[in-house]
Amino acid sequence: MLKQLPEEARSRDGRVRVDPWMRPPMPDGAEVGSLFVLGDAAAAEHRSENENDGDSLLPSTAQVAGQQGAFIARLLDRDYDLTHTPPHVQIGNMTEDGINDPSMTQWLKFRGLEQAPPFGFLNLGMLAYLGGGEALSQVQVGDVNLLSWAGSVGFLLWRSVYLVKQVATKNRVLVTFDWIKSAIFGRDITRL
């Protein structure tokens, strides 16, 4: 895919450069908004509030990819016209299948969202499992560090977050029972 995009779409590390709405540069301007790049493939710039920090690329982490996916889902759900920069609410051309919903358009105008805001990454911290019942944890909101722990307390926080991130209750129960089973009987090494 990268070979089909213009030269300015390539970043130094092989990822695809994107604009603040996760769209890559396209060879034909009419195609803008027809393709999104996110997650590990996107070279998205992190715009810092601190003027001295400068802009840097966002890391290739699940936290960034999850927020980018939710951002793109909001853009599509709100039916922004993605062929413009910045994307804006589509007006007119109402159809019976719900596209260009007039109530959504009015709601977005009321909230001051006629133009789609650019993607903004909110850093919620980092967790790293070290093995042997120890982990590193740093909980933050944006640039404000709330707490940092290492060792067993960090491990408990890591496990708590891991359980909460499970989507289905069934998975939470299965993971919990697997942890209990491993604590009592040890890991099954017969399949190594």
C-alpha positions in Angstrom: 0.0 0.0 0.0 2.8 2.4 0.9 4.1 2.1 -2.7 0.8 3.4 -4.0 0.9 6.5 -1.8 2.9 9.6 -2.7 6.5 10.0 -1.4 5.4 12.5 1.4 3.3 9.7 2.9 6.5 7.7 3.9 8.0 8.4 7.3 11.6 7.6 8.2 10.6 4.5 10.1 8.5 2.9 7.4 5.1 4.0 8.8 2.5 6.1 6.9 2.4 9.8 7.7 -1.2 11.0 8.5 -2.9 14.3 9.1 -4.6 15.1 12.4 -7.7 13.2 11.2 -5.7 10.0 10.5 -5.8 10.4 6.7 -2.7 9.8 4.6 -1.7 12.1 1.7 -3.3 10.7 -1.4 -2.0 10.8 -5.0 -5.4 12.3 -6.2 -6.9 15.0 -4.0 -10.4 13.6 -4.7 -9.5 10.4 -2.8 -8.8 12.2 0.5 -11.0 10.7 3.2 -11.4 7.4 1.5 -8.5 5.8 3.5 -7.5 5.9 7.2 -4.3 4.7 8.8 -4.0 4.0 12.5 -2.2 1.9 15.1 1.3 0.6 14.3 1.1 1.7 10.6 0.4 5.4 11.4 3.1 8.0 11.9 0.8 10.4 13.8 2.3 13.4 15.3 1.8 14.1 19.0 1.1 17.7 19.6 2.4 18.8 22.9 0.9 21.5 25.0 4.4 22.5 26.1 5.9 24.7 23.3 9.5 23.6 24.2 8.7 19.9 23.6 8.1 20.1 19.9 6.1 17.6 17.9 7.0 13.9 18.0 5.5 10.7 16.6 3.1 8.8 18.8 4.3 5.4 20.0 3.1 2.2 18.4 1.1 1.0 21.4 -2.3 -0.5 22.0 -3.4 2.5 24.0 -2.7 4.8 21.0 -4.4 2.4 18.5 -7.5 2.1 20.7 -7.9 5.8 21.0 -7.4 6.3 17.3 -10.0 3.6 16.5 -12.5 5.3 18.7 -11.7 8.7 17.1 -12.3 7.3 13.6 -15.5 5.6 14.7 -16.8 9.0 16.0 -15.9 10.7 12.7 -17.8 8.1 10.7 -20.7 7.9 13.1 -21.2 11.7 13.0 -21.0 11.6 9.2 -18.4 14.3 8.7 -17.5 15.1 5.1 -14.0 13.7 5.2 -12.9 15.0 1.8 -12.4 18.5 3.3 -9.7 19.7 5.6 -10.7 20.0 8.4 -13.7 17.6 8.0 -17.0 19.3 8.6 -20.6 18.4 9.0 -22.4 17.6 5.8 -25.4 19.8 5.0 -28.1 18.9 2.5 -28.6 15.8 0.5 -30.7 14.2 3.1 -31.6 10.6 2.4 -34.2 8.2 3.9 -31.6 5.7 5.1 -30.3 8.0 7.9 -27.3 9.4 6.2 -26.8 13.1 6.9 -29.3 12.8 9.8 -30.6 16.4 10.4 -30.9 15.9 14.2 -27.2 14.8 14.4 -26.2 17.8 12.3 -28.1 20.2 14.7 -26.6 18.5 17.7 -23.1 18.8 16.4 -23.7 22.5 15.6 -25.1 23.1 19.1 -21.9 21.6 20.6 -19.7 23.7 18.3 -18.5 20.6 16.4 -19.3 21.7 12.8 -15.7 21.0 12.1 -14.2 17.7 13.3 -11.6 18.3 16.0 -8.1 16.8 15.3 -7.1 13.6 17.0 -5.7 14.1 20.5 -3.9 11.4 22.4 -4.6 11.2 26.2 -1.8 9.3 27.8 -3.2 7.2 30.7 0.1 5.7 31.8 2.1 2.5 31.2 2.2 -1.0 32.7 4.9 -3.5 32.2 4.9 -7.1 33.5 8.4 -8.1 34.7 7.7 -11.8 35.6 7.9 -13.4 39.0 4.9 -11.5 40.4 6.4 -8.1 39.7 5.5 -5.3 37.4 6.1 -1.6 36.8 3.1 0.7 36.7 2.7 4.4 36.0 -0.8 5.9 36.1 -1.2 9.3 34.6 -3.7 11.5 32.9 -2.1 13.5 30.1 1.2 14.9 31.4 0.1 14.6 35.1 1.7 11.6 36.8 -0.8 10.3 39.5 1.1 7.3 40.9 4.0 5.0 40.1 4.7 1.6 41.6 7.1 -1.2 41.1 7.2 -4.7 42.4 4.2 -6.6 43.9 1.9 -3.5 44.2 2.6 -2.7 40.5 1.8 -6.4 39.7 -1.6 -6.1 41.5 -2.4 -3.0 39.5 -1.3 -4.6 36.3 -3.6 -7.6 36.9 -6.5 -5.4 37.9 -6.2 -3.4 34.7 -5.8 -6.6 32.6 -9.0 -7.9 34.1 -11.0 -4.7 33.6 -9.8 -4.6 29.9 -11.5 -7.9 29.2 -14.6 -7.2 27.2 -16.7 -10.2 28.2 -17.5 -11.3 31.8 -16.8 -14.9 30.6 -13.2 -13.9 29.8 -12.8 -12.2 33.1 -13.9 -15.4 34.9 -11.7 -17.6 32.7 -8.6 -15.4 33.2 -9.2 -15.2 37.0 -9.5 -19.0 37.3 -6.4 -19.5 35.1 -4.4 -17.3 37.5 -5.8 -19.2 40.5 -5.0 -22.5 38.9 -1.5 -21.4 38.0 -0.9 -20.1 41.6 -2.0 -23.5 43.1 -0.6 -26.0 40.6 2.1 -24.0 38.7 2.3 -23.5 34.9 1.7 -26.4 32.5 5.0 -26.9 30.8 4.2 -30.2 29.0 3.5 -28.3 25.8 6.8 -26.4 25.6 
